[in-house]
């Protein structure tokens, strides 16, 4: 099983878990999972993490700056059907209705460069290849619409496209079967 991790989950990890990781065992465990490609760190996530709260993610998980730990997304390009999905399924119709066609195209172009779009593209590609290995997306986003963005939130799209997803706590508990008492003081 492979896991994709987003910036919000890395933020939760460094803010609420790693401060209690006095021996760095949890940090080293996460580093190992990324090294072995069980936990995939996209280059766009590593880049986004530079801009979160005074670089807290990049400074705490300093290894994510190294290209060897990152999965390149430059070749992860949208296929024709994906554009239809953006226009008809993934868009927030209320917000789309407020935009001109040019504004919506601008939003669509911007969205295609985000980690969210790269996650969806990657997961849909894996599903289309009938990959034996399941891919699970780790995100802290919720389904509640409160940001007036042109596109739906990641968990909504995952549910629509039958892409498994969880938050960081569920990742530790349900997938890795970790007992945090073993890692945190």
C-alpha positions in Angstrom: 0.0 0.0 0.0 1.2 3.5 -0.9 0.2 6.7 0.8 0.3 10.3 -0.5 0.6 13.0 2.1 -0.6 16.6 1.7 0.8 19.8 3.2 -2.0 20.1 5.8 -1.2 16.6 7.2 2.5 17.5 7.4 1.6 20.6 9.2 -0.5 18.6 11.8 2.4 16.2 12.1 5.0 18.8 13.0 2.7 20.9 15.1 0.9 18.3 17.2 2.9 15.1 17.1 6.6 15.8 16.7 6.9 18.3 19.7 6.4 15.2 21.9 8.8 13.1 19.9 11.8 13.7 22.2 13.9 10.8 20.8 13.1 11.6 17.1 11.8 8.0 16.7 8.5 9.1 15.0 10.4 11.6 12.8 12.8 8.9 11.8 9.9 6.5 11.2 8.3 9.0 8.8 11.6 9.7 7.1 12.0 5.9 6.5 8.5 5.6 5.1 9.3 8.5 2.6 12.7 7.0 1.8 11.2 3.6 1.0 8.4 5.3 -1.1 5.6 3.9 1.1 4.8 7.4 1.9 5.0 9.6 -1.2 6.0 13.2 -0.9 5.3 15.1 -4.1 7.6 18.0 -5.1 4.7 20.4 -5.0 4.0 19.5 -1.4 7.6 20.0 -0.5 7.5 23.4 -2.3 4.2 24.4 -0.5 5.7 23.5 2.8 8.2 26.3 2.5 5.4 28.8 2.8 3.6 27.5 5.9 4.0 29.2 9.2 7.6 30.4 9.0 8.7 27.2 7.3 7.8 25.1 10.3 7.5 22.0 8.1 10.6 22.5 6.1 12.6 23.3 9.2 11.3 20.4 11.3 11.4 17.8 8.5 14.6 19.2 6.9 15.0 16.0 4.8 11.9 17.0 2.6 14.0 19.7 1.0 16.2 17.0 -0.6 15.1 16.0 -4.2 15.8 12.3 -3.4 12.9 12.3 -1.0 10.5 13.9 -3.5 8.3 12.5 -6.3 8.5 14.7 -9.3 5.1 15.7 -10.7 6.3 17.5 -13.9 5.3 14.5 -16.0 1.9 14.1 -14.3 -0.2 15.8 -17.0 -4.0 15.9 -17.2 -5.6 13.6 -19.7 -8.5 14.9 -21.9 -11.2 13.3 -19.7 -9.7 15.0 -16.7 -10.5 18.4 -18.2 -14.2 17.3 -18.5 -14.1 16.2 -14.8 -12.8 19.6 -13.8 -15.5 21.4 -15.8 -18.4 19.2 -14.8 -17.7 17.2 -11.6 -14.9 18.9 -9.6 -16.0 22.5 -9.9 -18.0 24.3 -7.3 -21.0 25.2 -9.6 -22.0 28.2 -7.5 -18.6 29.7 -7.7 -18.2 28.8 -11.3 -21.4 30.6 -12.0 -20.0 33.8 -10.6 -16.9 33.7 -12.9 -16.6 34.7 -16.5 -15.3 32.0 -18.9 -11.9 33.6 -18.9 -11.8 33.8 -15.1 -12.8 30.1 -14.8 -10.1 29.1 -17.3 -7.6 31.0 -15.2 -8.8 29.3 -12.0 -8.6 25.9 -13.8 -5.0 26.6 -14.9 -4.1 27.6 -11.4 -5.8 24.5 -9.9 -3.9 22.2 -12.3 -0.7 23.3 -10.8 -1.7 22.6 -7.2 -0.9 19.5 -5.1 -4.6 18.7 -5.0 -4.9 18.3 -8.7 -1.6 16.3 -8.8 -3.0 14.0 -6.1 -6.2 13.4 -8.0 -4.3 12.8 -11.3 -1.9 10.4 -9.7 -4.7 8.4 -8.0 -6.8 8.2 -11.1 -3.8 7.1 -13.1 -3.1 4.4 -10.6 -6.7 3.2 -10.7 -6.7 3.2 -14.5 -3.6 1.0 -14.5 -5.4 -1.4 -12.2 -2.5 -1.2 -9.9 -2.5 -4.0 -7.3 -1.1 -1.7 -4.8 -3.7 0.6 -3.3 -3.0 4.3 -2.9 -4.4 6.2 0.0 -4.4 10.0 0.3 -3.7 11.6 3.7 -5.3 15.0 4.1 -6.7 17.0 7.0 -9.1 18.8 4.7 -12.8 18.5 5.6 -15.7 18.3 3.2 -17.3 21.5 4.4 -17.4 24.3 1.8 -16.2 27.4 3.5 -13.5 28.9 1.2 -15.4 30.0 -1.9 -13.0 28.3 -4.2 -13.8 27.3 -7.8 -13.2 23.6 -7.1 -14.4 21.2 -4.5 -12.3 20.1 -1.7 -10.0 17.1 -1.9 -12.1 14.7 0.3 -15.2 15.4 -1.8 -13.4 14.6 -5.0 -11.9 11.5 -3.4 -15.3 10.3 -2.4 -16.7 11.0 -5.8 -13.9 9.1 -7.6 -13.7 6.3 -5.0 -10.2 7.3 -3.9 -9.4 6.1 -0.4 -8.4 8.9 2.0 -7.8 9.5 5.7 -6.4 12.0 8.1 -3.0 11.6 9.8 -4.5 10.2 13.0 -6.3 7.5 11.0 -3.2 6.8 9.0 -1.2 6.1 12.2 -4.0 4.2 13.9 -5.9 2.3 11.2 -3.3 1.8 8.5 0.0 1.6 10.3 -1.4 0.2 13.6 0.9 2.5 15.5 0.7 2.9 19.2 1.8 6.5 19.7 3.0 5.7 23.2 5.8 3.8 21.6 7.0 7.0 19.8 6.0 9.9 22.0 7.0 10.9 25.5 
